[in-house]
Amino acid sequence: MSFPSKILFLGMDAADKFLLQKWASDETLPTIHSIFEKGLVGDTISPVGFFIGSVWPSFYTGNSPANHGFHYLVQIKPGTYDFFRCNPDEFFETPTILE
């Protein structure tokens, strides 16, 4: 009987790539060193036009801000001209990749 593989995704928001690589290679960060040595590591860049706060909801829902509705930390309340500070957990009901 075979079991499905387990996957751990570790996303580091606002981490400096070059400092992480330096500290991993000199083993200042031994766990990151181990992940770099044994795991699959890749670089990412934010898509053009995605603003602060919209990238992670787009990642974990697989949808763009046009579909999940979270564009920026402060946005206009739908149907008004009023600004509000929004929280992605409360703002949209798009299923995540885990649901």
Sequence and secondary structure as in RCSB ss.txt:
>XXXX:A:sequence
MSFPSKILFLGMDAADKFLLQKWASDETLPTIHSIFEKGLVGDTISPVGFFIGSVWPSFYTGNSPANHGFHYLVQ
IKPGTYDFFRCNPDEFFETPTILE
>XXXX:A:secstr
            TT  HHHHHHHHHTTSSHHHHHHHHHS        TT  TTTHHHHHHHT  HHHH   SSEE
E TTSS EEE  HHHH     TT 
